[in-house]
Every structure is written in C-alpha cells, then in structure tokens.
Amino acid sequence: MAFEQAIWRIDNHLTRLSPAVLSKELELETFIETDVAILNPGWLIIGRQVASDVGPIDLLALDRNGGLVVIELKRHLSTRDITAQALDYASWVEDRTSDDIAGIYKRYCDRWRPTESHTTLDDAFRNRFGFDLPIEELNTSHQIVLVASELDPRTERIVRYLSRRGLEMNVLFFQVFTDGDRRYLSRVWMIDETEREEQAAKARPESLLNWNGEFYVSFGIGEGEHRNWQDAVRYGYVSAGGGRWYSSTLQLLEPGSRIWVKIPGQGYVGVGEVLGPPERASEFKVSVNGVMTNVLDVIANGAALRPTAEDVDKAEYFVPVRWIKTRPANQGVNEVGLFGNQNSACKPRTPKWLHTVERLKQLFEIE
C-alpha cells in the first residue's frame, strides 16, 4: 500500500522537508525502546533482542491486559518472509510461562539498562500502569507489529488476511525527514486500532457465542489519570483519553445499549445506558441547575484536561450515560472469575463475560 508521508515547514511559504533513511536498524529499535509511545502509550517494553528458538526478537512488549506484543523492525521494504518470521516468533512466545516472561524482563534490564535501578516485572507493570499485573491474563493474547518504511503488496495482503481471521497483526509505517541538521520521525498505522480490535473479536473462537448486547467499560482513576468517579456519576458520563489508543474504543458504544463500568483494581461500580456518541472535552456539555455547561467548567479535574481539550488525538472524550445503578469507588464488585480488560470499552464474546453480566445483575439487582 502506498502510504505517502510528508512534512512541510511553514515560513512565509511552505517548504517540503526531504525524506531520509536511517543508517542502522538499531537506531530505530533504540527510538522505540526508549519511548514505546511511538507505537502505543499503553505498552511496556520487557525485552530487546530476546533470544528464542527461532532467532532474536527485536522487541517484546506487554500491554495493559497482560498480552504480549512481538515487534519486528525493518528499515527498508518488508517482504512476506518477514511476516513468516514474525509468526514464528509469536508461536514461540505463546508457550512462555509467567516465570519465563519474568526472566525475559530481568535479562532485558541486566543487558540494556545495567546502570539503572530496576525492579521486578510486577513492580515495573504497577509503576507503568498504576495497577497490579493481571497474572491470570498474562500471555493469554498476542499481537504482532511489523515496523517498516514501506510494504510490498504480497505482505500487505497477508497481513490484512490474517487480521480479518482474528490474528492481531498490524503494520506501522515510519518515515524520517531532514530539515538542516534536524531529523523528524513520522508514522502511520496500516489498520486503524478500532478496526483491528473489531476484526480480532469477531474472528476469535469464543466469538461464535452470540454477543449479549452488553458493553464493558474501564474507567481509569489511578495515578496519572484525570478522572473522578463521583463526577461521572453526578453528571452522567464515562470518559477516556490521553491518546487515540485509549479513546478510540469509545466509538464502539452504541446509544441505547447498556454498559457495565469497572474501575481497574477496585471492581465494578456502575451500570447505565448510553445516551449518545463520544464528544471531545471542549464540546461535551452537562446540565447544571438546568443550564448546559461545558464539562471542564464543573468537574474536579477540568483544569488538568483543558490543555488538550481540543486536540483530536490527545483530548479526553466523554460519552453521555443515564445511570441505572452505581456504587462508590471503594465499594466496587471485584470477585474472582469476573471479566476484566483494560481497554476503555469493548463488546466481549467470552463465556466469562456472560457469567460476569449474570452475576452483576444479581449484585446490582438489575432485571
């Protein structure tokens, strides 16, 4: 696919910057390892040049749900051989135990960050995401990411086919530009994140179950988050933001549908009905004494959200909700065996979700 990336410098006129190439693949690997938010702010790098039975894996990451992400990098044209190699890596990763994964992280720290004080994988996960590593979900899902400057048509067909069949594979295209002695890096994903998740959910074996029409929502209020559950209850909304990886899944929520809301680490705290589509913080209004008022003017953390309120990618997005039943954040339902996921919203099709909804109906006294 011909994804053309370009950058112009704005002076008195537009000057198109010249594309360049990285001299070494290791340079790109270092960029991503240093700041994985280039790919996804919801990942934690746990391995670099990971030794496996099928060759060294460029980068290995852990997502917020405990799933592993295989990252394979190529500076130049990627071929279908690279796709086969990435699949081989994923097949090896699938068999790793929790002890194996903890060992990978320790070796990563010892080799690549020897001068830094590092902790266990559990501590690193907690420091990164603000909640405990979900051990029972560890390595139960996988993603494969190919990072390349361009892609040949055969490889593109393979990636799209596998993605439609439920394998969570995607391609990130990058391009380097020069402006005098400065260099700039741009990137674009081949498959939109929401589309990728929908394709994967529809194709998973458990998705043969009929979806029960009930949505799951994660409402993060941990360290570094700018959300207040009391405000969400008072003004009728759920929200997510800080990047498209977090806010885009709110688009799944359908007006008229029922949502079950969980605060990570504290449990399920509310059930409600979606009233409308998500809106940016700068546009979302709530009723205050009968007067429609911008949400940032009334919620506790409005000032913290204001700097990015109009940024399409980084803004907090709000979804209006009519609450049916709610609980205080410190009284959430957090029983063993209930469904959990760190995506802002999803429509699960697993047996665990069916059990979870039926159990929550009893506990929240919902017909």
C-alpha positions, 0 to 999 in steps of 0.5 A: 500500500502506498502510504505517502508521508510528508512534512512541510515547514511553514515560513512565509511559504511552505517548504517540503522537508526531504525524506531520509533513511536511517543508517542502522536498524538499531537506531530505530529499535533504540527510538522505540525502546526508549519511548514505546509511545511511538507505537502505543502509550499503553505498552511496556517494553520487557525485552530487546533482542530476546533470544528464542528458538527461532532467532532474536526478537527485536522487541517484546512488549506487554500491554495493559491486559497482560498480552504480549506484543512481538515487534519486528523492525525493518528499515527498508521494504518488508517482504512476506518472509518477514511476516513468516518470521514474525509468526514464528516468533509469536508461536514461540512466545505463546508457550512462555510461562509467567516465570519465563516472561519474568526472566525475559524482563530481568535479562532485558534490564541486566543487558540494556539498562545495567546502570539503572535501578530496576525492579521486578516485572510486577513492580515495573507493570504497577509503576507503568500502569498504576495497577497490579499485573493481571497474572491470570491474563498474562500471555493469554493474547498476542499481537504482532507489529511489523515496523517498516518504511514501506510494504510490498503488496504480497505482505500487505495482503497477508497481513490484512488476511490474517487480521480479518481471521482474528490474528492481531497483526498490524503494520506501522509505517515510519518515515524520517525527514531532514530539515538542516541538521534536524531529523523528524520521525513520522508514522502511520498505522496500516489498520486503524486500532478500532478496526483491528480490535473489531476484526480480532473479536469477531474472528476469535473462537469464543466469538461464535457465542452470540454477543449479549448486547452488553458493553464493558467499560474501564474507567481509569482513576489511578495515578496519572489519570484525570478522572473522578468517579463521583463526577461521572456519576453526578453528571452522567458520563464515562470518559477516556483519553490521553491518546487515540489508543485509549479513546478510540474504543469509545466509538464502539458504544452504541446509544441505547445499549447498556454498559457495565463500568469497572474501575481497574483494581477496585471492581465494578461500580456502575451500570447505565445506558448510553445516551449518545456518541463520544464528544471531545472535552471542549464540546461535551456539555452537562446540565447544571441547575438546568443550564448546559455547561461545558464539562471542564467548567464543573468537574474536579479535574477540568483544569488538568484536561483543558490543555488538550481539550481540543486536540483530536488525538490527545483530548479526553472524550466523554460519552453521555450515560443515564445511570441505572445503578452505581456504587462508590469507588471503594465499594466496587464488585471485584470477585474472582472469575469476573471479566476484566480488560483494560481497554476503555470499552469493548463488546466481549464474546467470552463465556466469562463475560456472560457469567460476569453480566449474570452475576452483576445483575444479581449484585446490582439487582438489575432485571 
